[in-house]
Amino acid sequence: MTECDVLVVGAGPAGLTASYLLTKEGVSTQVIEADPHYVGGISRTASYKDFRFDIGGHRFFSKSKEVVDLWNEILPQDFIDRPRMSRIYYDGKYYSYPLKAFEALGNLGVIESAMCVLSFLYKQAFPNEKPETFHEWVSNQFGERLFSIFFRTYTEKVWGMSCDEISADWAAQRIKGLDLWSAMSNALRNSIKPKGFKDGTKANDGEVIKTLIESFKYPRLGPGMMWDAAARKTREQGGAIHMGTKLMSLSFDTVRSRWTVTAQCETGEILQFSARHVISSAPMRELVQAFTDKPRCAPAAEALRYRDFITVAVVVDKPDLFPDNWIYIHEPSVKVGRIQNFRSWSPEMVPDERLACLGLEYFCFEGDGLWT
C-alpha cells in the first residue's frame, strides 16, 4: 500500500498540470497512467523517423494570464509564435477562415451569396426563439443556407450524428460570440488594416473570439514537449508517475476519510494506494465503473459514447504544399475531415526541407467500418 496525499488518475494535460502544481507545493502526489509509454493523452507528440505528428492540432492560446504564465513556467525556452491560417474546402474551392468577404462572394457567386444574405436576414426577422439544437442555433446566427454550406457537413463528419441531435448549448460554447455580422466586420477590418497589423477580433461584449485569432504559441517540437516537461518536473519535485498502470477500483473509507485505489500494471501486478484526495482525468465512463459503491449516475455514465479519431500521416516528396495549419474538408463526397500541414505548425516537425508531411484526419466510432 502506497500512502500519499493526492492520487491523480491520468497523465494527460489536466492530470499533469495538477501533479506539477501539487508537487511544486510539496504535496505528496502519485500519478497512474494507463498508457505504457506516452504522457499527454492525445496532446502528446507522436514521431516516425524524426517526423513529428500532432494528434488533432493543439494551439496554445488563452485569454487567462494565469494559464499563459503556467505554460511559460513549465516550458520556458521552447515556445514559438506561429501565424494562424486555415481554410475551408467546399465544392472544389477554398474559402479563407476567418471569412474574407470578397473571396467568399467570388467563390459562391453573386446569386448564391445573395441567397445566403437573404437567408440570414430571414432568420434575423424570424429566429428560433428557443433554439434547442446545433442546427437551430447556427441557423439563427448565420442563416439556413450558410449553415448547410459551412457547418452541417463538417460537424456531422466530426461527431457522426445529425446536427439536429447536437445540443444548442454545445454550439453556443464552441462558436461563442461569432455570427455573420462579426465575421463580416472582421473581414472588412482585415481588408483595410495596414499590412502586418494584427489584433484579436472582439465580439460585442469585448471578448476576443478564439475562432478568429490570427496567431498562437506552439512548442517547437509539438505539444508533447509541454507534457513531457510537466512529467519530468513532477518527478523532480518528488512525485511519482506509474506508466502502464490502469485504474481498477476506487473506494472511500468514511471512518479514516481516505480513498483506497487499486490499479493494475501491464505485467499483471496489482498496486494499491491510500490517498486523502483523488483527482481523476479518466474518461467519465471508466471512472464511474471503477467505484466499488456505484453512484446513481452509473447507468448514465455507461450510456456515454465516445467518438474516435484516426490520423493518417503522409510524407510527400514535395515541399510546402500549402501554407495553412490545416484545411477543413466540407466536401461530403470524401470521408477525410481535416488535413494538417505539420510544417506550418512548426518547421522542426518535418526534418527534411525537401519533403512535406500531412496529417489526414478521420472521425469514426471504435468498431465501425472505417475503424476496422
Salt bridges, closest charged atoms under 4 A:
GLU3 OE1 - ARG258 NH2 3.24
ASP5 OD1 - ARG276 NH1 3.91
ASP54 OD1 - HIS58 ND1 2.71
ASP69 OD2 - LYS65 NZ 2.70
GLU73 OE2 - LYS24 NZ 2.75
ASP78 OD1 - ARG220 NE 2.64
ASP81 OD1 - LYS217 NZ 2.85
GLU112 OE2 - ARG145 NE 2.59
GLU144 OE2 - HIS135 NE2 2.69
GLU156 OE2 - ARG152 NH1 3.82
ASP164 OD1 - HIS135 ND1 2.89
ASP199 OD1 - LYS193 NZ 3.57
GLU207 OE1 - LYS63 NZ 2.84
GLU207 OE1 - LYS176 NZ 3.58
GLU214 OE2 - LYS193 NZ 3.32
GLU236 OE2 - ARG232 NE 3.74
ASP320 OD1 - ARG343 NE 3.41
ASP324 OD1 - ARG87 NH2 2.76
GLU348 OE1 - ARG220 NH1 2.84
ASP352 OD2 - ARG354 NH2 2.83
GLU361 OE1 - ARG338 NE 2.50
